[in-house]
């Protein structure tokens, strides 16, 4: 994950051309989803519970477990 890439995409999301801004927004969302998945995996490997991860993400334990459990272990 390249945080500089995400920052660049977020800057592009403020472009005057709405189509360019939309494309940058979509790409930034994809990068952030990947980054979130990596951090969830790191949290689980570090022994964090689904409840702790859910609290950090501001969602229910069930929501985070459903979204990430299949791809992790």
Protein Blocks (a to p, Z undefined) as FASTA:
>chain_A
ZZklmmmmmmmmmpmblmlmmmmmmmmmmmmmmmmmmmmmmmmmnopafklmmmmnopaf
klmmmmmmmmmZZ
